[in-house]
Amino acid sequence: MVVEVTDANFEEVVLKSDKPVIVDFWAVWCGPCRMIGPIVDEMSTEYEGKAVMAKMDVDANTNVPGQFGIRNIPTILFFKNGEIVDKQVGAVPKKVLAKKLDDLL
């Protein structure tokens, strides 16, 4: 299941997680975001119990994207132990995201 993160719950869901976390920064109007969204949904099922998949709407939440310098979407940040360990900007095939996540497990 994909977790919707907000400015309010980001620290609890992402930074304090004991599992690797992928955060998909997106917006409703973003075409490439609509390509990545279903991939993140699929991965949330495949990696259930091993990693956390999260999405953050950059229009509804501005503090966290600003804090991490998110300028282009989709941007996917990979967190482990509360730290950013990898980043992907733009739409990419699922295998690219899966490889990055597998490297964290």
Beta strands, then each sheet from edge to edge (+ up, - down):
strand 1: 3-4
strand 2: 21-26
strand 3: 52-57
strand 4: 75-80
strand 5: 83-89
sheet 1: 1+ 3+ 2+ 4- 5+
end
